[in-house]
Amino acid sequence: MSKSIEAFRTIAEVADELGVPKHVLRFWEVKFPQIRPMKRGGGRRYYRPEDLELLKGIRALLHAEAYTIKGVQKILREQGVEQVKQEGREPVAADGGKKKKGQAPVARPASNSETAAVVVPTAKRGGRAAEPVARMAGRPSGIQISAEAKARISAVVAELEACRQLLSAVPAPRDQSRTDGRSRAGR
């Protein structure tokens, strides 16, 4: 049985519809104060249709458009909730890019370093290593990557490989504690 469009949805229903885990929705609630599901007894969340629209827009920006959390926060701050909701309504083109319907385009991040943090998560957070990129690449996500994005990723990987080769050719640094020829114990 399918719910009506105006019906409230549970976190499990929203997670299934968006194709993201429930913990991601709870995380987005922390990062985006504009998401305000109604909470009932025991903390059970019920999402309104407006919440679902906003979540679709946030998912589109984060996943399909490769924005960072900070990038989406900036769009919400500068262009408003309706612009983000509109991003969720836009159909995705075959090449992964959005088909625009004459509205003003969403401002892209000023630097590619913000986007690179999304593409290559290598930093440790909270004592745990981030998920390896190889596992992420093999995950079926339904997200289309444009040819331009693939080319940029390939260029970054090639540059990293070149850096690795340069670093492997550099000899290891010597111990600098004995610069005058005497050991520390003999002093």
Number of C-alpha atoms within 10 A of each C-alpha: 3 5 8 8 9 9 12 20 20 15 19 15 14 21 18 11 11 16 12 14 13 16 11 11 19 13 10 17 15 12 14 16 9 16 20 15 20 14 11 9 6 6 8 11 18 20 21 18 15 17 20 21 20 22 25 21 24 25 23 25 21 17 17 19 22 22 23 19 17 13 19 24 19 14 19 18 10 11 13 13 18 14 18 24 21 16 24 21 13 14 14 18 12 11 11 16 17 17 12 13 9 6 8 8 11 14 12 14 17 9 8 9 10 16 18 16 14 15 16 17 14 13 12 10 8 7 7 8 11 13 13 11 13 9 8 13 10 8 9 7 11 9 12 15 16 16 12 11 14 11 11 13 15 12 12 14 13 12 12 12 12 12 11 11 11 10 11 10 8 8 7 8 6 7 7 7 10 10 8 7 7 10 10 8 5 5 5
